[in-house]
Amino acid sequence: MTGLVQFFAIPFGLGMIVIGAGLGIGKLAAAAADGIARQPAAASQITGAVNLPLFLLEGVAILAEVFALLVLFLGK
Amino acid sequence: MFVQEAAQHGAAAAEGHAEKFDAGATIIHHVANSPMDEPLIHLPKIAGIDFSVTKHVFMLWLVAAAVFVVVTWTVRRYLRQERLIPSGLMNALEAVVEFVRDDIAQPNVGKKWVFTWTPLILTFFFFILAANAIGLIPVFDVIGLLDHYVLHTGDGSFVKRLLHGGTTATANFNVTAALATITFGAIIVAGSRAHGFVKHWMNMVPPGLNPLIYVILIPIEIMGMFVRPFALTMRLAANMTGGHIAILAILSFVFLFTEMFGRAVAGIGVGLAVSVPLAVGISALEILVVLIQAYVFTLLSAVFIGMAIHVHH
């Protein structure tokens, strides 16, 4: 059981977290690049608007990773 | 210190001794706080809490003292001079202060409260930036080399104890939790000062909804109140730990390969071809992360404080 968690469940979960966070950050970056290409004058405003959800998204991903690693280390 | 110790492991492996190089334990030893049974300064237990000074506490004081001395010295020197044109360090300091005030504090907390909350946000920024950055500078590894070749202090000396554990105080969850607790308090104080103590708590949910919705909404909002500082804690600490672990893991390839092939040439080859270039790349990334995480912590603190002041549903 521990082996299953250690070698399958947690790496799988970490991969899922990375996929989710990557998709989210990718969407944000794509939209920001699109917006800046259309309106280069608003670049700083767009960057400002993108930053906050980006950091919140990153926070969720890091929380998930920390919990996955906690399960790994404390579950022994 | 890492290199020295691992080199001993590698040499032992090359000579055919059975002692294996444990990458995980070595990495944790270089990232975690110094062990509780050998702190830097022993202090008595008060009410069940061990007040001994460990490496991270020591780094915390060092960073706080360094930031305090450098900033006050620079500003006082500027105030003493005849012409009011900043020069040298004061220029850099002014640029950072202006950036934090105009780009972090003001857009979030608003014009009315900007001078109330900029000092707190600036303190966060300078402290976190200094604490993060000092983790990238191998001060203690230099001290370790000096000790090994010049000083030759005994086992258990202050210098030897100084070499245990990581140097980044902000990589410790307890440190970032304390910082986030200050943010947590600041959110409540900000809301109370702007709207009054009772109104601040009333503001957490939008008024005039169906009573049944409040049954769900109030627990969610209370959870959110605690999740925000918790996310701040985890983000800063995990980011600071993660980069260091990545660098150490890549460097430990050298010793793993030495052990695998039983000769030092294999390890040195892997080191030159893979480990060192990758570690340099990640170190460059770390410089960015150090700046970004200091910015993120302060920005999110400002955003949360601003959310308590400007309530809109």
Chai-1 contact restraints between the chains, C-beta under 6 A:
chainA,res_idxA,chainB,res_idxB,connection_type,confidence,min_distance_angstrom,max_distance_angstrom,comment,restraint_id
A,F55,B,V296,contact,1.0,0.0,6.0,A-B,restraint_1
A,G59,B,A231,contact,1.0,0.0,6.0,A-B,restraint_2
A,G59,B,R235,contact,1.0,0.0,6.0,A-B,restraint_3
A,I62,B,M234,contact,1.0,0.0,6.0,A-B,restraint_4
A,I62,B,R235,contact,1.0,0.0,6.0,A-B,restraint_5
A,I62,B,A238,contact,1.0,0.0,6.0,A-B,restraint_6
A,L63,B,M234,contact,1.0,0.0,6.0,A-B,restraint_7
A,V66,B,M234,contact,1.0,0.0,6.0,A-B,restraint_8
A,V66,B,A238,contact,1.0,0.0,6.0,A-B,restraint_9
